[in-house]
Amino acid sequence: KYHDRLCVGVLEGSSYNDLKLPEETAEHLISLVPYAEIPLLRDNWAVSPWWTDSHKYFLLGVRKTLTDMLPEFFEIENGGKYVSSELAQKVGATGMLACLNGIACMGVAQKLKDEGKITFPGGLEPKDFDLWHEYLMNQEFARAVPVGVRNGLSGGMAISMPAIAQFWQHPRKDSVVEQIILGQKRSCLAISEPHAGSDVAKIVTVAKKSKCGKYYIVNGIKKWITAGMNADFFSVAVRTGGEGAGGISFLLVDKNDPKTAEGIDVKHIKTSDAKAAATAWVYFDDCYVPVENLMGEENAGFKLIMANFNHERWLICAGVMGGIRMILKDCFLWCQQRKVFGKKLISQPVIRFKLGRMIGAIEALEGYMESLTFQMANMDHSISNMMLGGPTAILKYQTTRTMTLVVDEAVQLFGGRALTASGMGKNVEIIQRTYKFASILGGSEEIMADLGVRQALLFFPPNAKL
């Protein structure tokens, strides 16, 4: 394991590689710890009808690639650094940035793969990429990559770039998408403001047309913008009309445009997350944005933002699933080896009860997540945003409530090691420090639960009675 770092020479007649462990294949990376893997990877479990060999090989390819990169990820996470452009491009070349952005960018990704500029995990062709591959990509990325680096690489990009790919009608669109999925440029979503978080309809950042009619002049402040410190492209909610949802537009702000860049400033926000997440204030001060950078129609941006939110909430849930399975695996391993008062932790009924609670919650959530993903993959797109907005909100609520349970139990099992940023409890320490981000970003739990019920009431039969 430490051969390359520690071996300084060999005895005469011996080979340099005599003591080196053989390189692990992707198959060896499948954990045999109970419930550490989704059903797709479990021995003797029947495969659900939506899974194929393509999905399994893709998942294992992603895991192998990420495992090889882990030392670099943790060096940045623990070193208080931003994610470098070089690392972003290294990840981009593997095709994983494209996979994290999903189906919307696969046309561009296929072109890049045909030109030899990127590879794809598991030998997959981008044209064959589906929603289940995206689900697996987000699970694996969250399972392996420390949260700060993960947010710095994809936390802003994966919730902003799909909007660019779907809603921006401009000749430069494919070029911008290409630069982002190659890691050459970075993007973020700028919705939240100091006094408008989940209540998007209350934003006050304003965009007014210039006298010449060629620009929107943007003024306002955005807050808690993930990856905002390093972003080149900002997908921004602005007010172009009156109060409420009907006056909101969606703009693409390109910091590479010198005239636009003069009106943008960013400042780092120190949060519970690592510096690598690059969370920022974004200040717009007479920021000139070409009118061609409007996504959709003027004053019709709220619907686009809400459609984008459905995807954002779903991918947050997928990431949480990956993270809490990793924690469950660590808890099982720890309880099998840790001895207290002369006995292994696992021998105590109260400990097995805690593990049982975690398993039951995670397995139930997996079924809910896969059920909703099946609907997303198969429901007619013209009605899916309307029909699935409420269920997606309820899924996010249930996902983050489950995460709270799992993290709470994990901290109790690991004790002081859960509060120590190194050693056997380092994964638990990271997640217990940052798990509330998922409960707030993309819509807080209370807002999600309320939205789910309000959406259900839209379809409530008027004559229904007990």
C-alpha positions as CSV (number, residue, x, y, z in Angstrom):
1,K,0.0,0.0,0.0
2,Y,2.8,2.4,0.9
3,H,5.3,0.8,-1.4
4,D,6.0,3.7,-3.8
5,R,6.4,6.2,-1.0
6,L,8.6,4.1,1.3
7,C,10.7,1.9,-0.9
8,V,14.1,3.5,-1.4
9,G,15.9,0.6,-3.0
10,V,16.1,-3.2,-3.5
11,L,18.4,-6.0,-2.6
12,E,20.7,-7.3,-5.4
13,G,18.8,-9.9,-7.5
14,S,15.4,-8.7,-6.3
15,S,12.7,-6.9,-8.3
16,Y,11.4,-3.4,-7.4
17,N,7.9,-4.7,-7.6
18,D,8.4,-7.9,-5.5
19,L,6.7,-6.4,-2.4
20,K,4.2,-4.2,-4.2
21,L,0.6,-5.2,-3.8
22,P,-1.2,-5.9,-7.0
23,E,-3.4,-3.0,-8.2
24,E,-7.0,-3.4,-7.2
25,T,-9.6,-3.7,-9.9
26,A,-12.9,-1.8,-9.8
27,E,-14.7,-5.1,-8.7
28,H,-12.5,-5.2,-5.6
29,L,-13.9,-1.8,-4.6
30,I,-17.4,-3.3,-3.9
31,S,-17.9,-3.4,-0.2
32,L,-19.2,-6.6,1.4
33,V,-20.2,-4.8,4.5
34,P,-24.0,-5.3,5.0
35,Y,-26.1,-2.5,3.4
36,A,-22.9,-0.5,2.4
37,E,-23.9,-0.8,-1.3
38,I,-27.1,-0.1,-3.2
39,P,-29.0,-3.3,-4.3
40,L,-27.5,-3.1,-7.8
41,L,-24.1,-4.2,-6.3
42,R,-25.3,-6.8,-3.8
43,D,-24.6,-10.5,-4.4
44,N,-27.6,-12.7,-5.0
45,W,-30.0,-9.8,-5.1
46,A,-32.4,-9.7,-8.1
47,V,-31.6,-6.6,-10.2
48,S,-34.4,-4.0,-10.5
49,P,-35.7,-3.6,-14.1
50,W,-34.3,-0.1,-14.5
51,W,-30.7,-1.2,-13.9
52,T,-28.5,-2.7,-16.7
53,D,-24.9,-3.9,-16.9
54,S,-24.1,-0.4,-18.3
55,H,-25.1,1.2,-15.0
56,K,-23.0,-1.3,-13.0
57,Y,-19.8,-0.9,-15.1
58,F,-20.3,2.9,-15.1
59,L,-20.6,3.0,-11.3
60,L,-17.5,0.9,-10.8
61,G,-15.6,3.0,-13.3
62,V,-16.5,6.2,-11.4
63,R,-15.5,4.6,-8.1
64,K,-12.1,3.5,-9.4
65,T,-11.3,6.9,-10.9
66,L,-12.3,8.7,-7.7
67,T,-10.4,6.3,-5.5
68,D,-7.2,7.1,-7.4
69,M,-7.8,10.9,-6.9
70,L,-8.7,10.8,-3.2
71,P,-5.2,11.9,-1.9
72,E,-5.4,15.0,-4.0
73,F,-9.0,15.7,-2.9
74,F,-8.1,15.5,0.8
75,E,-5.0,17.6,0.4
76,I,-7.1,20.5,-0.9
77,E,-9.9,19.9,1.7
78,N,-7.6,19.8,4.7
79,G,-5.2,22.4,3.3
80,G,-7.7,25.3,3.2
81,K,-7.4,25.8,-0.5
82,Y,-9.7,26.5,-3.4
83,V,-10.1,23.8,-6.1
84,S,-7.5,24.6,-8.7
85,S,-8.3,25.0,-12.4
86,E,-5.8,22.2,-13.0
87,L,-7.8,19.8,-10.8
88,A,-11.1,20.8,-12.4
89,Q,-9.7,20.1,-15.9
90,K,-8.3,16.8,-14.7
91,V,-11.7,15.7,-13.4
92,G,-13.3,17.2,-16.6
93,A,-11.1,15.0,-18.8
94,T,-12.5,11.8,-17.1
95,G,-16.0,12.8,-18.2
96,M,-17.2,13.1,-14.7
97,L,-18.1,16.8,-14.8
98,A,-20.3,16.1,-17.8
99,C,-21.9,13.2,-15.9
100,L,-22.6,15.4,-12.9
101,N,-24.4,17.9,-15.2
102,G,-26.6,15.2,-16.6
103,I,-28.5,14.5,-19.9
104,A,-28.7,18.2,-20.9
105,C,-25.0,18.3,-21.9
106,M,-24.6,14.9,-23.4
107,G,-24.7,16.1,-27.1
108,V,-21.7,18.3,-26.4
109,A,-20.1,15.5,-24.4
110,Q,-20.4,13.0,-27.2
111,K,-18.7,15.5,-29.6
112,L,-15.8,15.9,-27.1
113,K,-15.5,12.1,-26.7
114,D,-15.5,11.6,-30.4
115,E,-12.7,14.2,-30.7
116,G,-10.7,12.4,-28.0
117,K,-10.9,15.3,-25.5
118,I,-12.6,13.3,-22.8
119,T,-13.2,9.7,-21.7
120,F,-16.2,8.4,-19.9
121,P,-16.4,6.0,-16.9
122,G,-17.0,2.3,-17.6
123,G,-16.5,2.8,-21.4
124,L,-20.0,4.5,-21.7
125,E,-20.9,6.5,-24.7
126,P,-22.4,9.9,-23.8
127,K,-25.3,9.2,-26.2
128,D,-26.3,6.2,-24.0
129,F,-26.2,8.2,-20.8
130,D,-29.5,8.3,-18.9
131,L,-31.0,9.6,-15.7
132,W,-29.9,6.5,-13.8
133,H,-26.2,7.1,-14.7
134,E,-26.7,10.6,-13.4
135,Y,-28.2,9.3,-10.2
136,L,-25.2,6.9,-9.7
137,M,-22.7,9.7,-10.5
138,N,-24.1,12.0,-7.9
139,Q,-24.2,9.1,-5.3
140,E,-20.6,8.1,-5.9
141,F,-19.3,11.6,-6.0
142,A,-20.8,12.3,-2.6
143,R,-19.7,9.0,-1.2
144,A,-16.0,9.5,-2.1
145,V,-15.2,13.2,-2.4
146,P,-14.9,15.3,0.7
147,V,-17.8,17.8,0.8
148,G,-15.8,21.0,0.3
149,V,-14.0,19.8,-2.8
150,R,-17.2,18.3,-4.0
151,N,-19.0,21.6,-3.8
152,G,-16.1,23.5,-5.3
153,L,-16.0,21.1,-8.3
154,S,-19.7,20.5,-8.8
155,G,-21.9,22.2,-6.2
156,G,-22.3,25.4,-8.2
157,M,-21.9,23.9,-11.7
158,A,-24.4,21.0,-11.5
159,I,-27.2,23.4,-10.5
160,S,-26.4,26.1,-13.0
161,M,-25.0,24.6,-16.1
162,P,-28.1,22.4,-17.0
163,A,-30.1,25.7,-17.0
164,I,-27.6,27.2,-19.5
165,A,-27.9,24.0,-21.7
166,Q,-31.7,24.0,-21.7
167,F,-32.8,27.6,-21.5
168,W,-30.2,29.7,-23.2
169,Q,-30.8,30.1,-26.9
170,H,-27.5,31.5,-28.2
171,P,-25.0,30.5,-30.8
172,R,-22.3,30.4,-28.1
173,K,-24.2,27.9,-25.9
174,D,-22.4,24.7,-27.0
175,S,-19.1,26.5,-26.6
176,V,-19.9,27.6,-23.1
177,V,-21.1,24.1,-22.1
178,E,-18.0,22.6,-23.6
179,Q,-15.7,24.8,-21.5
180,I,-17.6,24.0,-18.3
181,I,-17.6,20.2,-18.7
182,L,-13.9,20.3,-19.6
183,G,-13.2,22.2,-16.4
184,Q,-11.7,25.1,-18.3
185,K,-14.5,27.5,-17.0
186,R,-16.8,27.2,-14.0
187,S,-20.4,28.2,-13.3
188,C,-22.6,28.8,-10.3
189,L,-26.2,29.5,-9.5
190,A,-27.0,32.9,-8.0
191,I,-30.5,33.0,-6.6
192,S,-30.3,33.6,-2.8
193,E,-30.0,37.1,-1.3
194,P,-29.5,38.4,2.2
195,H,-33.3,38.7,2.7
196,A,-34.6,36.2,0.1
197,G,-33.6,32.5,0.4
198,S,-36.3,29.9,-0.1
199,D,-38.8,32.7,-1.0
200,V,-37.4,33.3,-4.5
201,A,-40.3,35.5,-5.5
202,K,-39.0,38.2,-3.0
203,I,-35.6,38.8,-4.7
204,V,-34.7,42.4,-5.2
205,T,-31.6,42.3,-7.4
206,V,-32.8,44.4,-10.3
207,A,-31.9,44.4,-14.0
208,K,-33.0,47.4,-16.1
209,K,-32.5,47.9,-19.8
210,S,-29.9,50.4,-20.9
211,K,-30.9,53.4,-23.0
212,C,-29.4,51.8,-26.1
213,G,-31.4,48.6,-25.4
214,K,-28.4,46.4,-25.8
215,Y,-27.8,45.6,-22.1
216,Y,-29.4,44.7,-18.9
217,I,-27.8,46.8,-16.1
218,V,-27.8,44.6,-13.0
219,N,-27.6,45.9,-9.4
220,G,-27.9,43.9,-6.2
221,I,-26.3,41.3,-3.9
222,K,-26.4,37.5,-3.9
223,K,-25.3,35.5,-0.8
224,W,-24.2,32.0,0.0
225,I,-23.3,31.3,-3.7
226,T,-21.6,27.9,-3.8
227,A,-18.4,28.0,-6.0
228,G,-19.0,31.7,-6.6
229,M,-15.4,32.7,-5.8
230,N,-14.1,30.8,-8.9
231,A,-17.1,31.1,-11.2
232,D,-16.8,32.5,-14.8
233,F,-20.6,32.1,-15.5
234,F,-23.4,33.0,-13.1
235,S,-27.0,31.9,-13.7
236,V,-28.7,34.8,-12.0
237,A,-32.3,35.5,-10.9
238,V,-33.1,39.2,-11.4
239,R,-36.1,41.4,-11.2
240,T,-37.0,42.9,-14.6
241,G,-40.7,43.6,-13.8
242,G,-43.0,44.2,-10.9
243,E,-43.3,42.5,-7.6
244,G,-43.7,38.8,-7.1
245,A,-42.9,35.8,-9.3
246,G,-44.2,37.5,-12.5
247,G,-41.4,40.1,-12.5
248,I,-38.5,37.7,-12.4
249,S,-36.1,36.9,-15.3
250,F,-33.2,34.5,-15.6
251,L,-29.9,35.9,-16.8
252,L,-26.5,34.4,-17.8
253,V,-23.8,36.7,-16.5
254,D,-20.5,36.0,-18.2
255,K,-17.5,37.3,-16.1
256,N,-15.2,36.7,-19.1
257,D,-16.8,39.7,-20.9
258,P,-14.7,42.7,-19.9
259,K,-17.6,45.1,-19.8
260,T,-19.6,42.7,-17.6
261,A,-16.7,41.9,-15.3
262,E,-16.3,45.6,-14.4
263,G,-19.7,45.4,-12.5
264,I,-19.0,42.1,-10.6
265,D,-17.2,41.6,-7.3
266,V,-17.0,38.5,-5.1
267,K,-16.0,38.0,-1.5
268,H,-15.5,34.7,0.3
269,I,-18.0,33.7,3.0
270,K,-16.5,31.5,5.8
271,T,-19.0,28.7,6.5
272,S,-19.0,25.3,8.2
273,D,-17.9,23.9,4.9
274,A,-14.2,23.9,3.8
275,K,-12.7,26.8,1.9
276,A,-12.7,24.5,-1.2
277,A,-16.4,25.1,-1.6
278,A,-15.6,28.7,-2.5
279,T,-18.9,30.1,-1.0
280,A,-19.3,33.7,-1.9
281,W,-21.0,37.0,-1.7
282,V,-21.6,38.3,-5.3
283,Y,-22.0,42.0,-5.7
284,F,-23.5,43.5,-8.9
285,D,-22.8,47.2,-9.3
286,D,-24.0,48.6,-12.7
287,C,-23.1,45.3,-14.2
288,Y,-23.7,45.4,-18.0
289,V,-25.1,42.1,-19.4
290,P,-25.9,41.7,-23.1
291,V,-29.7,41.3,-23.7
292,E,-28.8,38.1,-25.6
293,N,-27.9,36.5,-22.3
294,L,-31.5,36.4,-21.2
295,M,-32.5,32.7,-20.6
296,G,-36.1,32.2,-21.7
297,E,-38.4,35.3,-21.9
298,E,-38.3,38.5,-19.9
299,N,-40.4,38.3,-16.7
300,A,-40.9,34.5,-17.3
301,G,-37.8,33.3,-15.5
302,F,-39.6,32.1,-12.3
303,K,-40.9,28.9,-14.1
304,L,-37.5,28.2,-15.4
305,I,-35.9,28.6,-12.0
306,M,-38.5,26.3,-10.4
307,A,-37.9,23.7,-13.1
308,N,-34.2,23.9,-12.4
309,F,-35.0,23.6,-8.7
310,N,-36.7,20.2,-9.2
311,H,-33.5,18.8,-10.7
312,E,-31.3,20.5,-8.1
313,R,-33.4,19.0,-5.2
314,W,-33.2,15.6,-6.8
315,L,-29.4,15.6,-7.2
316,I,-29.1,16.9,-3.6
317,C,-31.0,13.8,-2.5
318,A,-28.9,11.5,-4.7
319,G,-25.7,13.0,-3.1
320,V,-27.1,12.6,0.4
321,M,-27.9,8.9,-0.3
322,G,-24.2,8.3,-1.3
323,G,-23.0,10.1,1.8
324,I,-25.1,8.3,4.4
325,R,-24.4,4.9,2.9
326,M,-20.7,5.6,3.3
327,I,-21.4,6.6,7.0
328,L,-23.4,3.4,7.6
329,K,-20.5,1.4,6.3
330,D,-18.0,3.2,8.6
331,C,-20.4,2.6,11.5
332,F,-20.6,-1.1,10.9
333,L,-16.9,-1.5,10.6
334,W,-16.3,0.6,13.8
335,C,-18.8,-1.3,15.8
336,Q,-17.2,-4.6,14.8
337,Q,-13.7,-3.6,15.9
338,R,-14.2,-1.1,18.8
339,K,-14.2,-2.7,22.3
340,V,-15.8,-1.0,25.3
341,F,-15.8,-2.5,28.8
342,G,-14.2,-5.7,27.3
343,K,-16.9,-6.2,24.7
344,K,-17.2,-5.3,21.0
345,L,-19.7,-2.5,20.5
346,I,-21.7,-4.7,18.1
347,S,-22.4,-7.1,21.0
348,Q,-24.6,-4.5,22.8
349,P,-28.3,-4.5,21.9
350,V,-28.6,-0.7,22.1
351,I,-25.8,-0.5,19.4
352,R,-27.6,-3.0,17.1
353,F,-30.8,-1.0,17.6
354,K,-29.0,2.2,16.4
355,L,-27.6,0.4,13.4
356,G,-31.1,-1.0,12.7
357,R,-32.7,2.5,12.8
358,M,-30.0,3.7,10.3
359,I,-30.5,0.7,8.0
360,G,-34.3,0.9,8.0
361,A,-34.2,4.7,7.2
362,I,-31.6,4.4,4.4
363,E,-33.2,1.4,2.7
364,A,-36.7,3.0,2.8
365,L,-35.3,6.2,1.3
366,E,-33.5,4.2,-1.4
367,G,-36.8,2.8,-2.5
368,Y,-38.5,6.2,-2.5
369,M,-35.6,7.7,-4.4
370,E,-35.5,5.1,-7.1
371,S,-39.3,5.2,-7.4
372,L,-39.3,9.0,-8.1
373,T,-36.3,8.7,-10.4
374,F,-38.2,6.1,-12.4
375,Q,-41.1,8.7,-12.8
376,M,-38.6,11.4,-13.8
377,A,-37.1,9.1,-16.4
378,N,-40.4,8.0,-17.9
379,M,-43.1,10.6,-17.4
380,D,-43.8,12.9,-20.3
381,H,-41.6,16.0,-19.8
382,S,-44.4,18.4,-20.6
383,I,-46.2,17.5,-17.4
384,S,-43.4,16.2,-15.2
385,N,-42.4,19.6,-13.7
386,M,-46.1,20.1,-12.6
387,M,-46.7,16.5,-11.4
388,L,-43.3,15.9,-9.7
389,G,-42.6,19.3,-8.1
390,G,-44.5,18.3,-4.9
391,P,-43.2,14.7,-4.7
392,T,-39.6,16.0,-5.2
393,A,-40.0,18.5,-2.4
394,I,-41.3,15.7,-0.1
395,L,-38.4,13.5,-1.1
396,K,-35.9,16.2,-0.2
397,Y,-37.6,16.8,3.2
398,Q,-37.5,13.0,3.9
399,T,-33.9,12.7,2.7
400,T,-32.5,15.4,4.9
401,R,-34.6,14.2,7.9
402,T,-33.1,10.7,7.3
403,M,-29.6,12.2,7.1
404,T,-30.2,14.0,10.4
405,L,-31.0,10.6,12.0
406,V,-28.1,8.8,10.5
407,V,-25.5,11.5,11.4
408,D,-26.8,11.8,14.9
409,E,-26.5,8.0,15.5
410,A,-23.1,7.9,13.8
411,V,-21.7,10.6,16.1
412,Q,-22.9,8.7,19.2
413,L,-21.3,5.5,17.9
414,F,-17.9,7.1,17.1
415,G,-17.8,9.4,20.2
416,G,-14.8,11.7,20.3
417,R,-13.6,10.4,16.9
418,A,-16.7,11.9,15.3
419,L,-15.3,15.3,16.4
420,T,-11.8,14.7,15.2
421,A,-10.8,15.8,11.7
422,S,-8.5,12.8,11.0
423,G,-8.2,9.1,11.7
424,M,-11.0,6.5,11.6
425,G,-13.8,9.0,12.3
426,K,-12.8,11.6,9.7
427,N,-15.8,10.9,7.4
428,V,-18.2,11.2,10.3
429,E,-16.5,14.5,11.4
430,I,-16.9,16.0,7.9
431,I,-20.6,15.0,7.6
432,Q,-21.6,16.0,11.1
433,R,-20.1,19.5,10.5
434,T,-21.8,20.0,7.1
435,Y,-24.9,17.9,7.0
436,K,-27.3,20.8,7.6
437,F,-26.3,22.3,4.2
438,A,-28.5,19.8,2.5
439,S,-31.4,20.7,4.8
440,I,-31.2,24.3,3.8
441,L,-29.8,24.6,0.2
442,G,-32.4,24.2,-2.6
443,G,-35.2,24.9,-0.1
444,S,-35.3,24.4,3.6
445,E,-37.1,21.4,5.2
446,E,-40.1,23.4,6.4
447,I,-40.6,25.0,3.0
448,M,-40.2,21.6,1.2
449,A,-42.8,19.9,3.4
450,D,-45.2,22.8,3.0
451,L,-44.7,22.9,-0.8
452,G,-45.3,19.1,-1.1
453,V,-48.6,19.4,0.7
454,R,-49.7,22.6,-1.2
455,Q,-48.9,20.9,-4.5
456,A,-50.9,17.8,-3.5
457,L,-53.9,20.1,-2.7
458,L,-53.9,21.3,-6.3
459,F,-55.1,17.8,-7.3
460,F,-57.3,17.2,-4.3
461,P,-60.8,15.9,-5.5
462,P,-63.3,18.6,-4.6
463,N,-66.0,16.2,-3.5
464,A,-63.8,13.9,-1.4
465,K,-65.2,13.3,2.1
466,L,-64.7,10.8,5.0
